[in-house]
Amino acid sequence: MSAAPTTTATASTDPSKILNKPLPLSAAQEQQVRNTYYANVRSYCAKEIKEFADCARGKTLTSTFWCREQNNAMNRCMVSHATPEEFDKAREQWFQEQLAKRAEYEAQQKASKS
C-alpha cells in the first residue's frame, strides 16, 4: 500500500478548503462570530435604529407608545436581515479575518528570524 500524499500545508492555508467544511468552534469563537453577525445586521439598519433612537431620546417607558412607528420599522429591518445566510456570511468573514491574522503573524515570524 502506498501512503497518501500529505497536503496539510496547502489544505490548512487554502481558505476554500476551510470555509467549505463546517468546523466546530469554541464558545468564545462562536461569540465572536455572533458579534460580527449582530454588527452586520445593525449596519444594514443603521438609519432605522437612528430614527428610533432620536424619537426615544428624552422619553422613558412612553417611548414604546410615542415611537411605535419607528420601533416597528426598526424591528422589520432587523428581522429581514437576521437570516441564516447572513450568519453564514459572518462565519466566513470571521474565518477570513483569522486567516489574515495568521498570515500576518507568520510574516512577522519570518521577518524576526531574518
C-alpha positions in Angstrom: 0.0 0.0 0.0 1.3 3.4 -0.9 1.0 6.3 1.5 -1.4 9.0 0.6 0.3 12.3 -0.3 0.2 14.8 2.5 -1.1 18.2 1.7 -1.6 19.6 5.1 0.4 22.7 4.4 -1.8 23.7 1.4 -5.1 22.5 2.9 -4.6 24.4 6.2 -3.9 27.7 4.4 -6.4 27.4 1.5 -9.5 29.4 2.5 -11.8 27.5 0.2 -10.9 24.2 2.0 -11.5 25.7 5.4 -14.8 27.6 4.6 -16.4 24.6 2.9 -16.0 22.4 5.9 -18.1 23.2 9.0 -15.6 23.4 11.8 -16.6 23.2 15.4 -15.7 26.4 17.1 -15.1 27.1 20.8 -17.7 29.1 22.7 -15.5 32.2 22.6 -15.1 31.8 18.8 -18.8 31.4 18.3 -19.4 34.5 20.4 -17.0 36.4 18.1 -19.0 35.2 15.0 -22.3 36.3 16.7 -20.8 39.7 17.4 -19.8 40.1 13.8 -23.3 38.9 12.7 -25.1 41.4 15.0 -22.8 44.2 13.9 -23.5 43.4 10.2 -27.3 43.4 10.9 -27.1 46.7 12.8 -25.1 48.3 10.0 -27.9 47.4 7.5 -30.5 49.0 9.7 -28.5 52.0 10.9 -31.0 54.5 9.5 -34.0 52.9 11.2 -32.1 52.5 14.5 -31.1 56.2 14.4 -34.6 57.3 13.7 -35.9 55.3 16.7 -33.2 56.5 19.0 -33.9 60.1 18.0 -37.6 59.6 18.7 -37.0 57.8 22.0 -34.5 60.4 23.3 -35.8 62.0 26.4 -38.6 59.5 26.9 -38.7 56.6 29.3 -41.5 54.0 29.2 -43.6 56.1 27.0 -41.2 55.7 24.1 -42.9 52.4 23.1 -46.2 54.4 22.5 -44.8 57.6 21.1 -42.3 55.9 18.8 -44.3 52.9 17.7 -43.9 53.5 14.0 -40.1 53.9 14.2 -39.8 50.9 16.5 -41.8 48.7 14.1 -39.7 49.9 11.1 -36.5 49.1 13.1 -37.8 45.7 14.0 -38.9 44.9 10.5 -35.5 45.8 9.1 -33.7 43.8 11.8 -35.8 40.7 11.2 -35.5 40.9 7.4 -31.7 41.0 7.7 -31.2 38.5 10.6 -31.2 35.4 8.4 -29.2 32.1 8.5 -27.5 33.2 5.2 -26.3 36.4 7.0 -25.0 34.3 9.9 -23.1 32.1 7.3 -21.6 35.3 5.8 -20.5 36.4 9.3 -18.9 33.0 9.9 -17.0 33.3 6.6 -15.9 36.8 7.4 -14.6 35.6 10.8 -12.6 32.8 9.1 -11.2 35.3 6.6 -10.1 37.5 9.5 -8.5 34.6 11.2 -6.6 33.6 8.1 -5.4 37.2 7.7 -4.2 37.3 11.3 -2.4 34.0 10.8 -0.7 35.2 7.6 0.4 38.5 9.4 1.8 36.5 12.3 3.7 34.2 10.1 5.1 37.2 8.2 6.2 38.7 11.4 7.9 35.5 12.5 9.8 35.2 9.2 10.9 38.9 9.5 12.1 38.4 13.0 14.1 35.3 12.0 15.8 37.1 9.2 
